């Protein structure tokens, strides 16, 4: 029976339409059908590669479907992705997030021009509204743990390659995932394989899933961020304040930011058009912030490519 990834999505949608949550393990991939042979009675194994917000949310949805065994692959379970960390208030409600994942509730935001002129762009917020500031290692872990609670199996592993059957678009021959599995406290992975029926890629700009399915090339930005611990009296300024800096000195096509976190600020920038100069732009945003972060200590440096748009091909067979 041919069963496309679109049909699988439809199956999950219909099954979770009346579920109370807005989101919805074994290594065998043999389909276990009931006497009716209906696709609703089949058992499928889905691998979600990447444990960030998109991958974790996908795993959460699949894990709530009784006919789907869900496996979530994530290499760095404590990953702190270089991200400004700003989330809209609607995300807190739609994703059913507790306020414990929000470090700061920003109610004031300044846009700083190349000449240093500051314009308030947060005045449209209502008294009960805010922009949530979070750390990705906290946000990602919360959503990932919730998927695990629903029944997803989490593998601390790095997917290295995927064997794609020649006729995978028209048959149900399983995909074989090759990965390195890591144990806590070890830096060397153990090579393993797993057969699955469907694969969902949430593994970012350097996606192994995208490579396996020939999703096509696309442009990407490089983001760079330093977490800076500043004196308490300076941190008071950022209690409910975030800043965005514009100008060719901090980025020719993005912006620089100073966003408050739990006990420090995230200072960063990004660019697509001149990625080799990212460190130059990072120095500029530090200089532009000036006295506001003076005396601070850099406690973490982060850099990562960020996809700029969708890839040309987003579904191929059951991937």
N, C-alpha and C positions, 0 to 999 in steps of 0.2 A: 504494500500500500504506500503510495507516495504521500508524504506529509511534509509540506514546506514549512519554513520558519514563520511565514505569514500565518499559516493555519495554526501553528503552535501558539502564536500570539493571540489569535482569536479564541483558542481553547482556554487560555489563561484568563482572557478578558471576560468570557462568559462565565467561567467558574468563579471569578472573584467579584462579579457585579454586585452580589448581595453580601459580600464580606464586610465585617465591621471596620477593618483597616483599609486605608487608601492605598496600601501597598500589599501587594501580595508577595540517606547516603549509602553505600556499597559501590563496588567498582565494576559490577557486571552490567553490560549494556543489552543483554538479551531482553527482547520485548515480552512482557508477561501479559498476554491477552486473556480476557474472559471468554466465555462461550459465545458472547454476542459478536466478538471480533470488531466491535466499534472502536474508533480511534479514542473515544472518551474512556475506554477501559484499558488502553495501552499504557505501559510504563516506559517513560523516556528519561534519559540521563542528559542533563544540560550542564555544560562547563561555562562558567563566567570567569573570564580572565581579566583581572584587575579589580582591586578592592577599594577603589576610591568611591566617591558618591554615586556615580553612574553605575558602576559594577555592583556595588553593595545594594543599591535600590533594585536592580534587576534580579539579583540573587534573592532578595527579600520577597519579591513578587512570585518568582518560581517556587520558592520554598513553601509557600502557602498552598500550592496546588498538590493534592495528594498523589497524582499520577506522574509527578516529575521528581526525580532525584537530582538535587542541585549541588554542584561542587564549585566553590569560589576559590580561585587562585590569587594569592597576593604575596609578592616577594618580601616587602618590608611592612610588617604589621605595625611598626611604630613610625611609619613614614611621615615626615613633616614637609609636605610639598610647599615650594615657594609660591605662596598665594596671599594676596592682600587679606583674604579671609572675610570680606564683607558679604553678608547675605541679607536679602530683603526680608521684611517682617512676614510677608505672605509665605515664605519658605518654612518659617518656624511652624506655622499652622498646617500647611499642606503636607509637610513631611513629618508632622507630629513630633517635633523636636522639643525636648525639655530645655528650660532656660539654662540648665547647667552646662550646655555646650556653647553658650554665648558668653564670651569673656567680658565684653563691654557693650553697652547700649548707647550707640552714638546718636545724639540728637542735634549736633551742630557739625557742619562741614564747611570748610573754606576751600575755595579754588584760588590758587596763587598764580598770578601772571608772571611772565618772564621779567617784568620790571619790579616785581615784589608786591604789586597791588593785590589785596585780598578781597574776595567777593564771597559772601555767605550764600551757599546753595542748599542749605538745610532748613530754610525758613518755612517750607511748605509742609513740614512734618507736623502732624497733630500732636497734642500733649501725650497721647497714649501710644504714639508711634515711635519707632526707632530703626536704625540700621544695625543689625547684629554683627559684631566682630568676633570671629572665632579662629581657633587654631585648627588647621586641617588634621593634625594627628588626633585631636579630640573628636571633631565632627565625623571624620571617616570611620574611626573606631566605633563610635556609637551606632552608626547605621549598619556597619559590618556585623557588630555583635547582635544587633536585632535580627539580621538575616539568619545568623547562626541559631538564635533562640527559636526561630520558626522551623529550623530543621536543616538549614544549609550546612554542608560540610566545608570547613575552611582548610585549605592546604597552604602552608607557608612554603611557597615554591615559586621558582622562576620558570615560566614556559619558554623553552628554547626553540622548539619547532613543532609543526603540526603536519602530519601526513594526511593529505586530502585525496580520497579515492577519485579515480579518473571520472567516474560517472556519478559523482555525489549529488548532482542536481536532479537526477532522475531515479536514484535508488536509495536504499536505507543503509548502505554499508557504513559502518561507524568510522568516525575520525579518530586518529591516534595522536594524543598529545604527549610530547616528550618534555619533561621538566626536571629541574633539580629541586629536590625537597630539602628544606633546612630544618634542623632541630635547634631549640633554644640554646644559645651559647656557642654555636658552631658557625664558622664562616664558609665551610665547604659543604656543598650540597650533594645529596645522593641521587644519581640519575634514576628516573622512574618513567613509566609510561602509563597512560590511561586511555581507554576507549570510551567515546561518548557519542550521543546521537546528534546533539546540537551544540554550537559554540556561540557565545556572545562575547564580543570584544569590548572591554572597557579599559584597555591598557595604554591609552594615551598616544602621544605623538610618535613614539617609536614602537608602535603596536606590532607584535608578532602575529596576532590574529589578522590584522589588515594585510600583512605581507603574505600570509598563507592563502588568503582568499583573493589576492590581487585586487585590493580595494582601490589602488591608484595612489598617485602622489598628491600632496597638497603643501601649501605653505605653512610655516609655523613661526611663532614668536619665541624669543628667549626671555624668560623672566628671571630677575635676580633680586634677592631680598636679604637684608641683614636684620637680624633681631638684635635690638640694642636696649640694654638695661640702662635707663637714665635715672638721675637722682629723683627722689620722691617729690621734691618741690616742683621739678619740671614735669613729672608725670601727672601732677594735678591739672596742668593745662589740657592734657589729653583725656581727662576723666570721661567726657562725653563728646570729644572733638576728634575729627579726622581731617586730614589735609591732602589735597591733590595739587600737584605742581605741574604746570605746563610750560613748554619752551623747548627749543632745539637742544639746549644744553643738557636737559634731563632725558629727552627722547624725541626723535624727529617724528614719531608717529603714535606713540603712546603717551603716558603721563607718569610722573613719579608720585609716590605716596608716602605718607606717614600715618599709619593706622595703629590705634592702641590695641594692645592685647592684655592678657591677664596681669602681668607685672612688668611689661616692657612694651616697646613700640616696634612695629615692623616697618622698615624703611626700604623701599625698593623701586624698581622701574622695569621696563620691558621695551622690546623693539622687534619689528619684523625686518625692516629695510636695512638695518646696519647692526646685525648681531655681533660682529667682532668687536664693536666698540662698547659693549654692554658695561664693562667695568669703568669706562670713562663716564658713562651716563650715571652709574651708581655713585661715583665720587661727586658728581654734580648735584645729585639730590641730597647727599649728606651736607654739602656746602650750602645749598639753598635753605635747608632746614636750620642751619647755623646754630645760634645760641639755644634754640629750643631743645636740641638734643646734645648740646655741649657737655662734656664730662661723662658721656655714656660709654658703656663697655659693650663691644660686640660679643654676643654670646652664641650666635649661630649664623652661618652663612649658607644660603640656599640658592640653587639655580636649576632650571629645568625648562625643556622645550614645551610650548603650549600650542595645541592645534588652533589654527585660525579659522577653519571652516570645515564643512563635511568633506569626506573623501568622495571621489566620483562614483564609486560603487559601494553601497552600504549593505547589500544582501546578495550573497552568492550561495545558492543551494540551501543548506541548513546552517550556514554561518552568517 
